[in-house]
Amino acid sequence: MQLFYHPDLLVSDTDVSFGKEESRHLFKVLRKKRGDEIHITNGNGLLVTAELNEVSPKQCYGQILTSEEQSPLPYSLHMAVAPTKLNDRFEWFLEKATEIGITEITPIYCEHSERKTIKPERYEKILLSAMKQSLRTFLPKLNEAVSFSTFLQQQKHSECKRFLAHCEPGTKHLLKTLVQPNDSVVIAIGPEGDFSSEEIAMAAQENFQFIDLGTYRLRTETAAIAACHSVAMINQ
């Protein structure tokens, strides 16, 4: 099954048309033709099956045969992750986290961050591609990049369980011992140079619990994926 994206699709719609870019992909790359059935999502849980009535490189048009509103993840996972020095590593995290299951992502700039600029438009395309590839119907929300201190303020009144992974000595707990199925969770992962001592202290003041992701030191993107996978497995 191939999944296509149409952000304006509604459950009440009876037909669907695609713009030039998606139409060109359907016509020239996938060689779709009149009468073919395709599956489409709006990224907000709607999954429809449509039959193509017109196929051209400029516009594809189809009649909707079935519509189904799918259930979201049984849990909420918001990852706040510092962009890595090598951008492709952060992009890899975005892709794999979407495949595993995540609801929200906030890039955070920390005291030891080596990357202080991102390309949100490119990140959005990666999330979209990963959603389609993994046949998910919910597109993760990508928030504006903010400083770590701003992020902590944003979470001040959150009812989510809040966790932070760091490499400094101190009391930490395994994530699997703190998270229960259906929990709403926020997890912060720092840059290659780790969170600073001041940032760790700030997080403690905001009731973040410190977590251990294993015996060995992990790269930023690996730690983030390990955390995503742990939460997903708890909810299996």
ROSE-4610 file (N, C-alpha, C; in Angstrom, 1 decimal, always signed):
// ROSE-4610
residu = [M/M/M/Q/Q/Q/L/L/L/F/F/F/Y/Y/Y/H/H/H/P/P/P/D/D/D/L/L/L/L/L/L/V/V/V/S/S/S/D/D/D/T/T/T/D/D/D/V/V/V/S/S/S/F/F/F/G/G/G/K/K/K/E/E/E/E/E/E/S/S/S/R/R/R/H/H/H/L/L/L/F/F/F/K/K/K/V/V/V/L/L/L/R/R/R/K/K/K/K/K/K/R/R/R/G/G/G/D/D/D/E/E/E/I/I/I/H/H/H/I/I/I/T/T/T/N/N/N/G/G/G/N/N/N/G/G/G/L/L/L/L/L/L/V/V/V/T/T/T/A/A/A/E/E/E/L/L/L/N/N/N/E/E/E/V/V/V/S/S/S/P/P/P/K/K/K/Q/Q/Q/C/C/C/Y/Y/Y/G/G/G/Q/Q/Q/I/I/I/L/L/L/T/T/T/S/S/S/E/E/E/E/E/E/Q/Q/Q/S/S/S/P/P/P/L/L/L/P/P/P/Y/Y/Y/S/S/S/L/L/L/H/H/H/M/M/M/A/A/A/V/V/V/A/A/A/P/P/P/T/T/T/K/K/K/L/L/L/N/N/N/D/D/D/R/R/R/F/F/F/E/E/E/W/W/W/F/F/F/L/L/L/E/E/E/K/K/K/A/A/A/T/T/T/E/E/E/I/I/I/G/G/G/I/I/I/T/T/T/E/E/E/I/I/I/T/T/T/P/P/P/I/I/I/Y/Y/Y/C/C/C/E/E/E/H/H/H/S/S/S/E/E/E/R/R/R/K/K/K/T/T/T/I/I/I/K/K/K/P/P/P/E/E/E/R/R/R/Y/Y/Y/E/E/E/K/K/K/I/I/I/L/L/L/L/L/L/S/S/S/A/A/A/M/M/M/K/K/K/Q/Q/Q/S/S/S/L/L/L/R/R/R/T/T/T/F/F/F/L/L/L/P/P/P/K/K/K/L/L/L/N/N/N/E/E/E/A/A/A/V/V/V/S/S/S/F/F/F/S/S/S/T/T/T/F/F/F/L/L/L/Q/Q/Q/Q/Q/Q/Q/Q/Q/K/K/K/H/H/H/S/S/S/E/E/E/C/C/C/K/K/K/R/R/R/F/F/F/L/L/L/A/A/A/H/H/H/C/C/C/E/E/E/P/P/P/G/G/G/T/T/T/K/K/K/H/H/H/L/L/L/L/L/L/K/K/K/T/T/T/L/L/L/V/V/V/Q/Q/Q/P/P/P/N/N/N/D/D/D/S/S/S/V/V/V/V/V/V/I/I/I/A/A/A/I/I/I/G/G/G/P/P/P/E/E/E/G/G/G/D/D/D/F/F/F/S/S/S/S/S/S/E/E/E/E/E/E/I/I/I/A/A/A/M/M/M/A/A/A/A/A/A/Q/Q/Q/E/E/E/N/N/N/F/F/F/Q/Q/Q/F/F/F/I/I/I/D/D/D/L/L/L/G/G/G/T/T/T/Y/Y/Y/R/R/R/L/L/L/R/R/R/T/T/T/E/E/E/T/T/T/A/A/A/A/A/A/I/I/I/A/A/A/A/A/A/C/C/C/H/H/H/S/S/S/V/V/V/A/A/A/M/M/M/I/I/I/N/N/N/Q/Q/Q]
num = [1/1/1/2/2/2/3/3/3/4/4/4/5/5/5/6/6/6/7/7/7/8/8/8/9/9/9/10/10/10/11/11/11/12/12/12/13/13/13/14/14/14/15/15/15/16/16/16/17/17/17/18/18/18/19/19/19/20/20/20/21/21/21/22/22/22/23/23/23/24/24/24/25/25/25/26/26/26/27/27/27/28/28/28/29/29/29/30/30/30/31/31/31/32/32/32/33/33/33/34/34/34/35/35/35/36/36/36/37/37/37/38/38/38/39/39/39/40/40/40/41/41/41/42/42/42/43/43/43/44/44/44/45/45/45/46/46/46/47/47/47/48/48/48/49/49/49/50/50/50/51/51/51/52/52/52/53/53/53/54/54/54/55/55/55/56/56/56/57/57/57/58/58/58/59/59/59/60/60/60/61/61/61/62/62/62/63/63/63/64/64/64/65/65/65/66/66/66/67/67/67/68/68/68/69/69/69/70/70/70/71/71/71/72/72/72/73/73/73/74/74/74/75/75/75/76/76/76/77/77/77/78/78/78/79/79/79/80/80/80/81/81/81/82/82/82/83/83/83/84/84/84/85/85/85/86/86/86/87/87/87/88/88/88/89/89/89/90/90/90/91/91/91/92/92/92/93/93/93/94/94/94/95/95/95/96/96/96/97/97/97/98/98/98/99/99/99/100/100/100/101/101/101/102/102/102/103/103/103/104/104/104/105/105/105/106/106/106/107/107/107/108/108/108/109/109/109/110/110/110/111/111/111/112/112/112/113/113/113/114/114/114/115/115/115/116/116/116/117/117/117/118/118/118/119/119/119/120/120/120/121/121/121/122/122/122/123/123/123/124/124/124/125/125/125/126/126/126/127/127/127/128/128/128/129/129/129/130/130/130/131/131/131/132/132/132/133/133/133/134/134/134/135/135/135/136/136/136/137/137/137/138/138/138/139/139/139/140/140/140/141/141/141/142/142/142/143/143/143/144/144/144/145/145/145/146/146/146/147/147/147/148/148/148/149/149/149/150/150/150/151/151/151/152/152/152/153/153/153/154/154/154/155/155/155/156/156/156/157/157/157/158/158/158/159/159/159/160/160/160/161/161/161/162/162/162/163/163/163/164/164/164/165/165/165/166/166/166/167/167/167/168/168/168/169/169/169/170/170/170/171/171/171/172/172/172/173/173/173/174/174/174/175/175/175/176/176/176/177/177/177/178/178/178/179/179/179/180/180/180/181/181/181/182/182/182/183/183/183/184/184/184/185/185/185/186/186/186/187/187/187/188/188/188/189/189/189/190/190/190/191/191/191/192/192/192/193/193/193/194/194/194/195/195/195/196/196/196/197/197/197/198/198/198/199/199/199/200/200/200/201/201/201/202/202/202/203/203/203/204/204/204/205/205/205/206/206/206/207/207/207/208/208/208/209/209/209/210/210/210/211/211/211/212/212/212/213/213/213/214/214/214/215/215/215/216/216/216/217/217/217/218/218/218/219/219/219/220/220/220/221/221/221/222/222/222/223/223/223/224/224/224/225/225/225/226/226/226/227/227/227/228/228/228/229/229/229/230/230/230/231/231/231/232/232/232/233/233/233/234/234/234/235/235/235/236/236/236]
x = [+0.8/+0.0/+0.9/+0.5/+1.2/+0.3/+0.8/+0.0/+0.4/-0.7/-0.5/-1.0/-0.6/-0.9/-1.7/-2.8/-3.6/-4.1/-3.5/-3.7/-5.1/-5.8/-7.2/-8.3/-8.0/-9.0/-9.9/-11.2/-12.2/-13.0/-13.5/-14.2/-15.5/-16.0/-17.2/-17.0/-15.7/-15.4/-15.8/-16.3/-16.6/-15.7/-14.8/-13.8/-12.5/-11.4/-10.2/-9.4/-8.6/-7.8/-6.4/-5.4/-4.0/-3.4/-2.5/-1.8/-0.7/+0.1/+1.0/+2.1/+2.6/+3.8/+3.3/+2.3/+1.8/+1.3/+0.6/+0.1/+1.2/+2.3/+3.4/+4.0/+4.1/+4.6/+3.7/+2.4/+1.5/+1.6/+1.7/+1.7/+3.0/+4.1/+5.3/+6.2/+6.1/+6.9/+6.2/+5.0/+4.3/+3.5/+3.3/+2.6/+1.2/+0.6/-0.8/-1.7/-2.9/-3.7/-5.2/-6.1/-7.5/-8.0/-8.7/-9.3/-8.5/-7.2/-6.4/-6.9/-6.8/-7.2/-6.0/-6.1/-5.0/-5.5/-4.6/-4.9/-4.3/-5.1/-4.7/-5.0/-4.1/-4.4/-4.2/-4.9/-4.7/-3.7/-3.1/-2.1/-2.7/-4.0/-4.7/-5.7/-5.3/-6.0/-7.0/-7.2/-8.2/-7.5/-8.1/-7.6/-8.7/-8.5/-9.5/-8.9/-9.8/-9.5/-10.2/-9.5/-10.1/-9.7/-10.6/-10.4/-10.1/-9.0/-8.5/-9.4/-10.0/-10.8/-10.0/-9.0/-8.2/-6.8/-5.9/-4.5/-3.7/-3.0/-2.1/-1.0/+0.1/+1.2/+0.8/-0.3/-0.7/-1.7/-2.6/-3.6/-4.2/-4.3/-5.0/-6.2/-7.3/-8.6/-9.1/-9.8/-10.4/-11.6/-12.4/-13.6/-13.4/-13.8/-13.5/-14.5/-14.0/-14.8/-15.1/-14.1/-14.3/-13.5/-14.0/-13.3/-13.3/-12.2/-12.1/-11.2/-11.8/-11.0/-10.3/-9.0/-8.3/-8.0/-7.7/-7.4/-6.0/-5.7/-4.3/-3.6/-2.3/-1.5/-2.2/-2.1/-2.7/-1.9/-0.8/+0.0/+0.4/+1.0/+1.5/+3.0/+3.8/+5.3/+5.8/+6.3/+6.9/+8.4/+9.1/+10.6/+11.2/+12.0/+12.7/+14.2/+14.7/+16.0/+16.9/+18.1/+19.1/+19.5/+19.4/+19.9/+21.4/+21.8/+23.2/+24.0/+25.3/+26.3/+26.2/+26.1/+25.9/+24.4/+23.8/+22.4/+21.8/+22.5/+21.9/+21.6/+22.3/+22.0/+20.7/+20.4/+19.1/+17.9/+18.2/+17.2/+16.9/+17.9/+17.7/+16.8/+17.0/+16.2/+14.7/+14.5/+13.1/+12.4/+13.2/+12.6/+12.3/+13.2/+13.0/+12.0/+12.0/+11.0/+9.6/+9.4/+8.1/+7.7/+8.6/+8.3/+7.9/+8.6/+8.4/+7.1/+6.8/+5.6/+5.9/+5.6/+5.8/+4.7/+4.4/+3.4/+3.9/+5.0/+5.4/+7.0/+7.6/+9.0/+9.3/+10.2/+10.7/+12.2/+12.8/+14.3/+14.7/+15.7/+16.1/+17.5/+17.8/+19.2/+19.7/+20.8/+21.4/+22.7/+23.2/+24.5/+25.6/+25.6/+26.7/+26.4/+25.3/+24.9/+25.9/+26.2/+27.1/+26.3/+25.0/+24.2/+23.1/+23.0/+22.0/+21.1/+21.1/+20.1/+19.6/+18.4/+17.8/+16.9/+16.5/+15.7/+14.3/+13.4/+12.1/+11.4/+11.5/+10.8/+11.3/+12.6/+13.2/+12.7/+12.8/+12.3/+10.9/+10.0/+8.6/+8.5/+9.3/+9.3/+9.7/+10.7/+11.2/+10.1/+9.5/+8.4/+7.3/+6.9/+5.9/+6.2/+7.4/+7.9/+7.9/+8.4/+8.4/+7.0/+6.1/+4.7/+4.1/+4.3/+3.8/+4.4/+5.7/+6.5/+6.0/+5.8/+5.4/+3.9/+3.2/+1.7/+1.0/+1.5/+0.8/-0.1/-1.1/-2.1/-2.0/-1.1/-1.0/+0.4/+0.5/+1.8/+2.3/+3.5/+4.0/+4.0/+3.8/+3.8/+5.3/+5.8/+7.1/+7.0/+7.5/+7.4/+8.6/+8.4/+9.5/+10.7/+11.9/+13.1/+13.2/+13.5/+13.6/+14.8/+15.2/+16.2/+15.7/+16.6/+16.2/+15.5/+15.9/+15.2/+13.8/+13.6/+12.3/+11.4/+12.0/+11.3/+10.8/+11.7/+11.3/+10.1/+10.1/+9.0/+7.7/+7.8/+6.6/+6.0/+6.9/+6.4/+6.0/+6.1/+5.9/+4.5/+3.5/+2.2/+1.7/+2.6/+2.2/+1.9/+0.9/+0.5/+1.2/+2.1/+2.8/+3.9/+4.2/+5.4/+6.6/+7.6/+8.7/+10.0/+10.8/+12.1/+13.2/+14.4/+15.6/+16.7/+17.4/+18.6/+19.9/+20.8/+22.1/+23.2/+24.4/+25.6/+26.3/+25.9/+26.5/+26.2/+27.0/+26.7/+25.5/+24.8/+23.7/+22.6/+21.5/+20.5/+19.6/+19.5/+18.7/+17.9/+16.9/+16.0/+15.8/+15.6/+15.4/+14.0/+13.9/+12.7/+11.5/+11.8/+10.7/+10.1/+10.8/+10.2/+9.4/+9.4/+8.7/+7.5/+7.4/+6.4/+5.4/+4.1/+3.0/+2.3/+1.6/+0.9/-0.1/-0.3/-1.2/-0.7/+0.5/+1.0/+1.2/+1.1/+1.6/+3.0/+4.0/+5.4/+6.1/+7.0/+8.0/+9.4/+10.2/+11.6/+12.6/+13.5/+14.5/+15.9/+16.5/+17.8/+18.7/+19.9/+20.8/+21.7/+22.6/+23.5/+24.7/+25.6/+26.8/+27.6/+27.6/+28.3/+27.5/+26.3/+25.4/+24.8/+23.8/+23.3/+24.4/+24.4/+25.3/+24.7/+25.6/+25.2/+24.0/+24.1/+23.1/+21.7/+21.8/+20.6/+19.9/+20.8/+20.3/+19.6/+20.2/+19.6/+18.3/+18.2/+17.0/+15.9/+16.2/+15.2/+14.7/+15.6/+15.2/+14.2/+14.4/+13.5/+12.1/+12.1/+10.8/+10.2/+10.7/+10.2/+10.4/+11.5/+11.9/+12.6/+12.3/+13.0/+14.1/+15.2/+16.4/+16.4/+16.7/+16.5/+17.9/+18.0/+19.1/+18.7/+19.4/+19.0/+19.9/+20.7/+21.5/+22.9/+23.7/+25.1/+26.0/+25.9/+26.9/+26.4/+27.4/+27.1/+26.6/+25.5/+24.9/+25.0/+25.1/+25.0/+23.6/+23.5/+22.2/+21.1/+21.3/+20.2/+19.9/+20.9/+20.7/+19.9/+20.3/+19.6/+18.1/+17.8/+16.5/+15.7/+16.2/+15.5/+15.3/+16.3/+16.2/+15.0/+14.9/+13.8/+12.4/+12.4/+11.1/+10.7/+11.7/+11.4/+10.9/+11.6/+11.2/+9.7/+9.3/+7.9/+7.0/+7.4/+6.5/+6.3/+7.4/+7.3/+6.5/+6.5/+5.7/+4.2/+3.9/+2.5/+2.0/+2.9/+2.5/+1.5]
y = [-1.2/+0.0/+1.2/+2.2/+3.5/+4.5/+5.5/+6.5/+7.9/+8.6/+10.0/+11.0/+12.2/+13.2/+14.4/+14.7/+15.8/+16.5/+17.6/+18.2/+18.8/+19.1/+19.7/+18.7/+17.4/+16.4/+16.3/+16.3/+16.1/+14.8/+14.3/+13.1/+13.2/+14.4/+14.6/+14.8/+14.8/+15.0/+13.8/+14.0/+13.0/+12.8/+13.8/+13.7/+14.4/+14.2/+14.8/+15.1/+16.2/+16.6/+16.9/+16.7/+16.9/+18.1/+18.8/+19.8/+19.3/+20.2/+19.9/+18.9/+19.1/+18.3/+16.9/+16.7/+15.3/+14.6/+15.4/+14.9/+14.4/+15.2/+14.8/+13.4/+13.3/+12.1/+10.9/+11.1/+10.0/+9.6/+10.6/+10.3/+9.8/+10.5/+10.2/+9.2/+9.2/+8.3/+7.0/+7.1/+5.9/+5.3/+6.0/+5.5/+5.2/+5.9/+5.7/+6.0/+5.3/+5.6/+5.6/+6.0/+6.1/+4.7/+4.7/+3.5/+2.9/+3.4/+2.9/+3.4/+2.6/+3.1/+3.5/+4.6/+5.1/+5.4/+5.4/+5.7/+7.1/+7.9/+9.2/+9.5/+10.3/+10.8/+12.3/+12.9/+14.4/+14.6/+13.6/+13.8/+14.0/+13.9/+14.1/+12.9/+11.8/+10.6/+10.1/+10.8/+10.4/+9.6/+8.4/+7.6/+7.3/+7.7/+7.5/+6.6/+5.9/+5.2/+5.9/+6.2/+7.0/+6.3/+6.4/+5.9/+7.0/+6.9/+8.0/+8.1/+9.2/+9.5/+10.2/+11.0/+11.8/+11.8/+11.5/+11.4/+12.1/+13.2/+14.0/+14.6/+15.1/+15.6/+17.0/+17.6/+18.9/+18.7/+17.7/+17.5/+16.1/+15.5/+14.2/+14.4/+13.7/+13.9/+12.5/+12.3/+11.0/+11.1/+10.0/+9.9/+9.1/+9.6/+8.9/+7.8/+6.6/+5.4/+5.1/+5.2/+5.0/+6.0/+6.3/+7.2/+6.6/+6.7/+6.1/+7.0/+7.4/+8.2/+7.2/+7.2/+6.3/+6.8/+6.0/+6.4/+6.9/+7.9/+8.3/+7.3/+7.6/+6.8/+6.8/+5.7/+5.6/+6.5/+7.0/+7.8/+9.1/+10.0/+11.3/+11.3/+11.5/+11.6/+12.9/+13.8/+15.0/+15.0/+15.0/+14.9/+16.3/+16.8/+18.0/+17.7/+17.9/+17.4/+18.5/+18.6/+19.6/+19.1/+20.0/+19.7/+19.3/+18.3/+17.8/+18.7/+18.6/+19.4/+19.0/+17.6/+17.1/+17.0/+17.8/+17.9/+16.6/+15.8/+14.5/+13.6/+13.7/+12.9/+13.3/+14.6/+15.0/+14.6/+14.7/+14.3/+12.8/+12.1/+10.6/+10.4/+11.1/+11.0/+11.3/+12.4/+12.8/+11.7/+11.1/+10.0/+8.8/+8.3/+7.1/+7.3/+8.5/+8.7/+8.7/+9.3/+9.2/+7.8/+7.0/+5.6/+4.8/+5.1/+4.4/+4.9/+6.2/+6.7/+7.9/+9.1/+10.3/+11.3/+12.2/+13.2/+14.6/+14.9/+16.3/+16.4/+17.3/+17.5/+19.0/+19.3/+20.7/+20.7/+21.3/+21.4/+22.5/+22.2/+23.1/+23.5/+24.7/+25.2/+25.3/+24.6/+24.5/+25.3/+25.3/+26.1/+25.4/+24.1/+23.4/+23.1/+23.6/+23.3/+23.8/+23.0/+23.5/+23.9/+23.5/+24.0/+24.9/+26.1/+27.1/+27.5/+26.9/+27.2/+25.9/+25.9/+24.7/+25.1/+24.2/+24.4/+23.7/+24.4/+23.7/+23.2/+23.9/+23.4/+22.0/+21.8/+20.5/+19.5/+19.9/+18.9/+18.5/+19.4/+19.1/+18.0/+18.2/+17.3/+15.9/+15.8/+14.5/+13.8/+14.6/+14.0/+13.5/+14.3/+13.9/+12.6/+12.6/+11.4/+10.1/+10.3/+9.2/+8.7/+9.7/+9.3/+8.5/+8.9/+8.2/+6.8/+6.7/+5.5/+4.4/+4.9/+4.0/+3.7/+4.3/+4.2/+4.7/+5.7/+6.4/+7.5/+7.8/+8.8/+10.0/+10.1/+11.3/+11.8/+13.1/+13.8/+14.4/+14.1/+14.7/+16.2/+16.9/+18.4/+18.8/+19.6/+20.2/+21.6/+21.8/+23.2/+24.0/+25.3/+26.3/+26.0/+26.1/+25.9/+27.0/+26.6/+27.6/+27.2/+28.2/+27.9/+27.0/+26.3/+25.3/+26.0/+27.2/+27.9/+28.2/+28.6/+28.9/+27.7/+26.6/+25.3/+24.9/+25.1/+24.8/+25.7/+26.9/+27.8/+27.4/+26.9/+26.4/+25.2/+24.4/+23.2/+23.4/+24.6/+24.9/+24.4/+24.5/+24.1/+22.8/+22.1/+20.9/+19.8/+19.0/+17.9/+16.6/+16.7/+15.5/+15.1/+13.8/+13.4/+13.9/+14.5/+15.2/+14.6/+14.2/+13.5/+14.2/+14.0/+14.6/+13.6/+13.3/+12.4/+13.2/+12.9/+13.6/+12.6/+13.1/+12.2/+12.4/+13.4/+13.8/+12.7/+12.6/+11.7/+12.2/+11.2/+11.6/+10.5/+10.7/+9.7/+9.8/+8.6/+8.5/+7.2/+7.2/+6.0/+5.5/+4.2/+3.7/+4.2/+4.6/+5.2/+4.2/+2.9/+1.9/+1.8/+2.3/+2.2/+3.4/+4.4/+5.7/+5.9/+5.2/+5.5/+4.3/+4.6/+3.6/+3.8/+2.7/+2.8/+4.0/+4.6/+5.7/+7.0/+7.1/+8.3/+9.4/+10.6/+11.8/+12.1/+12.1/+12.1/+13.2/+13.9/+14.9/+14.4/+14.3/+13.8/+14.8/+15.3/+16.2/+15.5/+15.7/+15.1/+16.3/+16.4/+17.5/+17.3/+18.2/+18.2/+17.3/+17.3/+16.4/+16.7/+17.9/+18.3/+18.1/+17.6/+17.3/+18.6/+18.5/+19.7/+20.2/+21.5/+22.1/+21.8/+21.9/+21.7/+22.7/+23.9/+24.9/+24.5/+24.0/+23.5/+22.3/+21.4/+20.3/+20.8/+21.7/+22.3/+23.0/+23.7/+24.4/+23.4/+22.3/+21.2/+20.6/+20.4/+19.8/+20.7/+22.0/+23.0/+22.9/+22.5/+22.4/+21.0/+20.2/+18.9/+17.9/+18.1/+17.0/+15.9/+14.7/+13.6/+13.1/+12.7/+12.3/+10.8/+10.5/+9.1/+8.6/+7.3/+6.5/+5.7/+5.9/+5.1/+4.0/+3.5/+2.4/+2.6/+1.5/+1.5/+2.4/+2.5/+3.2/+4.6/+5.5/+6.8/+6.8/+7.4/+7.4/+8.8/+8.8/+10.0/+10.6/+11.9/+12.6/+11.9/+11.7/+11.1/+9.6/+8.9/+7.5/+7.5/+8.4/+8.5/+8.9/+9.8/+10.2/+9.0/+8.3/+7.1/+6.0/+5.8/+4.8/+5.2/+6.5/+7.0/+6.8/+7.1/+6.9/+5.4/+4.6/+3.1/+2.6/+3.1/+2.6/+2.9/+4.2/+4.6/+3.8/+3.6/+2.8/+1.4/+0.8/-0.6/-0.7/+0.3/+0.3/+0.3/+0.9/+1.0/-0.1/-1.1/-2.3/-3.1]
z = [+0.0/+0.0/+0.0/-0.8/-0.9/-0.3/+0.5/+1.2/+0.6/+0.3/-0.2/+0.8/+0.7/+1.7/+1.1/+1.7/+1.3/+2.6/+3.0/+4.3/+4.5/+3.3/+3.4/+3.3/+3.3/+3.1/+4.4/+4.1/+5.2/+5.1/+6.2/+6.2/+5.4/+5.2/+4.4/+2.9/+2.5/+1.1/+0.3/-1.0/-1.9/-3.0/-3.2/-4.3/-3.8/-4.5/-4.1/-5.4/-5.3/-6.4/-5.9/-6.6/-6.2/-7.0/-6.4/-7.1/-8.0/-8.6/-9.6/-9.2/-8.0/-7.5/-7.3/-6.5/-6.2/-7.5/-8.4/-9.6/-10.5/-10.6/-11.4/-10.9/-9.5/-8.9/-9.3/-9.2/-9.5/-10.9/-11.8/-13.3/-13.8/-13.5/-14.1/-13.4/-12.0/-11.2/-11.0/-10.5/-10.1/-11.3/-12.4/-13.6/-13.2/-12.4/-12.0/-13.3/-13.3/-14.5/-14.0/-14.9/-14.6/-14.1/-13.0/-12.5/-11.3/-11.2/-10.1/-8.7/-7.7/-6.3/-5.6/-4.8/-4.0/-2.6/-1.6/-0.2/+0.2/+0.9/+1.2/+2.6/+3.3/+4.6/+4.7/+5.7/+5.9/+7.0/+7.5/+8.6/+9.9/+10.0/+11.2/+11.5/+11.0/+11.4/+10.3/+9.3/+8.3/+7.2/+6.9/+5.8/+4.8/+3.6/+2.6/+1.4/+0.8/-0.5/-1.6/-2.7/-3.8/-5.1/-6.1/-7.4/-8.3/-9.0/-9.9/-11.2/-11.4/-12.6/-13.7/-13.3/-14.2/-13.8/-14.6/-14.3/-15.3/-14.9/-15.8/-15.0/-15.6/-14.8/-14.2/-14.6/-14.0/-12.9/-13.0/-12.0/-12.1/-10.9/-10.7/-9.9/-10.3/-9.7/-9.4/-8.3/-7.9/-7.1/-7.2/-6.4/-5.1/-4.0/-2.7/-2.6/-2.3/-2.1/-0.7/+0.2/+1.6/+2.4/+3.6/+4.6/+5.9/+6.6/+8.0/+8.9/+10.0/+11.0/+11.9/+11.9/+12.7/+14.1/+15.0/+16.4/+16.5/+17.3/+17.5/+18.4/+18.6/+19.5/+20.9/+21.6/+22.9/+24.0/+23.6/+24.4/+23.7/+24.5/+23.9/+24.2/+23.2/+23.4/+22.7/+23.5/+23.1/+23.3/+22.2/+22.4/+22.1/+23.1/+23.0/+22.8/+21.6/+21.3/+20.7/+21.1/+20.6/+19.2/+18.2/+16.9/+16.9/+16.2/+16.2/+15.3/+15.5/+14.7/+13.3/+13.0/+11.7/+11.5/+10.6/+10.4/+10.0/+9.2/+8.8/+10.0/+11.1/+12.2/+12.9/+12.9/+13.5/+12.5/+11.2/+10.3/+10.4/+10.6/+10.9/+12.1/+13.1/+14.3/+14.0/+13.2/+12.8/+12.1/+11.2/+10.3/+11.2/+12.0/+12.7/+13.9/+14.5/+15.6/+15.0/+13.8/+13.2/+12.9/+12.4/+12.1/+13.4/+14.5/+15.7/+16.4/+16.4/+17.0/+17.9/+17.5/+18.3/+17.9/+18.9/+18.6/+18.4/+19.0/+19.0/+19.1/+18.5/+18.5/+18.7/+19.6/+19.8/+19.7/+18.7/+18.7/+19.7/+20.5/+21.6/+21.5/+21.7/+21.7/+23.2/+23.4/+24.8/+24.9/+26.1/+26.3/+25.5/+25.4/+24.7/+23.2/+22.7/+21.3/+20.3/+19.3/+18.3/+17.1/+17.0/+15.9/+16.5/+15.9/+16.4/+15.3/+14.2/+13.1/+12.5/+12.1/+11.5/+10.3/+9.5/+8.4/+8.6/+9.2/+9.5/+8.3/+7.2/+6.0/+5.6/+5.7/+5.3/+6.3/+7.6/+8.7/+8.5/+8.1/+7.8/+6.7/+5.7/+4.5/+5.0/+5.9/+6.4/+7.2/+8.1/+8.9/+8.0/+7.0/+6.1/+5.3/+4.8/+4.1/+4.9/+6.2/+7.1/+7.5/+7.6/+7.9/+6.8/+5.6/+4.4/+4.3/+4.5/+4.3/+5.3/+6.6/+7.6/+7.7/+6.8/+6.7/+7.9/+8.5/+9.7/+9.1/+9.9/+9.4/+10.3/+11.2/+12.1/+11.9/+11.4/+11.2/+12.5/+13.0/+14.2/+14.1/+15.2/+15.2/+15.4/+14.5/+14.7/+15.2/+16.4/+17.0/+16.6/+16.8/+16.6/+17.5/+17.0/+17.8/+18.8/+20.1/+21.2/+22.1/+22.9/+23.9/+24.9/+25.6/+26.6/+27.7/+28.1/+29.2/+28.8/+27.5/+27.0/+27.0/+26.6/+26.6/+28.0/+29.0/+30.4/+30.8/+30.4/+30.8/+30.1/+28.9/+28.1/+28.8/+29.5/+30.1/+31.6/+32.0/+33.5/+34.0/+33.2/+33.7/+33.0/+32.3/+31.7/+32.7/+32.3/+33.2/+32.7/+31.7/+31.3/+32.3/+32.2/+33.0/+32.2/+33.0/+32.4/+32.7/+31.7/+31.9/+31.2/+31.7/+31.0/+31.2/+30.1/+30.1/+30.1/+31.0/+31.0/+31.4/+31.2/+31.5/+32.8/+33.6/+34.8/+35.9/+36.9/+38.0/+38.8/+39.4/+40.2/+40.1/+40.9/+40.9/+39.6/+39.0/+37.8/+37.8/+37.0/+37.0/+35.6/+35.4/+34.1/+33.6/+32.4/+31.9/+32.0/+31.8/+31.8/+33.2/+34.2/+35.6/+35.9/+35.1/+35.4/+34.5/+33.4/+32.4/+32.4/+32.4/+32.3/+31.0/+30.5/+29.3/+29.3/+28.2/+28.0/+28.7/+29.2/+29.8/+28.7/+29.1/+28.3/+28.8/+27.9/+28.3/+27.5/+28.2/+27.6/+28.0/+27.0/+27.2/+26.6/+27.3/+26.8/+26.7/+25.5/+25.1/+24.7/+25.3/+25.1/+23.9/+23.7/+22.5/+22.8/+21.8/+21.9/+23.2/+23.6/+24.8/+26.1/+26.0/+27.1/+27.6/+28.5/+29.2/+30.1/+30.3/+31.3/+32.7/+33.7/+35.1/+35.5/+35.0/+35.2/+34.6/+33.4/+32.8/+33.5/+34.0/+34.7/+36.0/+36.6/+37.9/+37.6/+36.4/+36.1/+35.8/+35.1/+34.9/+36.2/+37.1/+38.4/+39.1/+39.0/+39.6/+39.0/+37.7/+37.0/+37.0/+38.0/+38.3/+37.1/+36.4/+35.5/+36.3/+35.9/+36.5/+35.6/+36.2/+35.4/+35.1/+33.9/+33.4/+32.9/+33.0/+32.5/+31.3/+30.2/+28.9/+28.7/+29.7/+29.5/+30.0/+29.9/+30.5/+29.8/+28.5/+27.7/+27.3/+27.0/+26.5/+25.1/+24.8/+23.5/+22.8/+21.5/+20.7/+21.0/+20.7/+20.9/+20.2/+18.9/+18.1/+18.5/+19.0/+19.4/+20.7/+21.6/+22.9/+22.7/+21.7/+21.5/+20.9/+20.0/+19.4/+20.5/+21.4/+22.4/+23.3/+23.6/+24.5/+23.8/+22.5/+21.7/+21.7/+21.5/+21.4/+22.7/+23.8/+25.1/+25.4/+25.1/+25.4/+24.5/+23.2/+22.3/+22.8/+23.3/+23.8/+25.0/+25.9/+27.1/+26.7/+25.6/+25.2/+24.2/+24.0/+23.2/+23.9]
